[in-house]
Amino acid sequence: DKKAEPTKLTAQQAKTLLDSHDLEEPQGRRDAVIMAMLIEHGMRVSEVAALMVQGAAKGKDGTPQWVGVDLAQDVIVFYRPKIGEVHRHELERHSRRALRAYLEHDAPAMGRLIVGSRKGGELTGRPMSKRAIAKRVRYLGKQLLELDSLSPHDCRHFGATHLAENGTDPFALRDWGGG
């Protein structure tokens, strides 16, 4: 369900959401990736849930295209289900750091990148659903910022607003967010 009013993040709150994860713990590494993808790359929750370590997705023309994380090139190539396109983003600072730690220690070798966790913080190896990601973002907003209703879309909105306020070309911004 959509909220009546968005939760508007400040730059300091976004920084807290990006910096406050324990990269020594599996759940912290996974959470750091989730928040970086939402804030720095403006991904929709469906896009975060669909992220692949490596795999293939059909492009708009129906041809298979490689998707995944390429740390050697510092890029992530991902499928945008809402628009049926494959996009490529250069990794931002927090994303690069979080993905390096997560891929080194926790991520599956193939398949979906973001996996669920148990209450003790142990990762399950099973893909995390859109609903579970949204619930986790809400939890992190409450724990780290004392916000009652932070959503993945609030994080995406912060990223887009931040870029616009810093002079990003409107067409580049549209492409960054996937239309």
Secondary structure, DSSP 8 states (H G I E B T S, - for coil): ---SS-----HHHHHHHHH-S-TTSHHHHHHHHHHHHHHTS---HHHHHH-BSEEEEE-TTS-EEEEEEETTTTEEEEEETTTTEEEEEE--HHHHHHHHHHHHHTS-SSSBS-EEE-TTS-EEEEE--HHHHHHHHHHHHHHHH--S---HHHHHHHHHHHHHHTT--HHHHHHHHT-
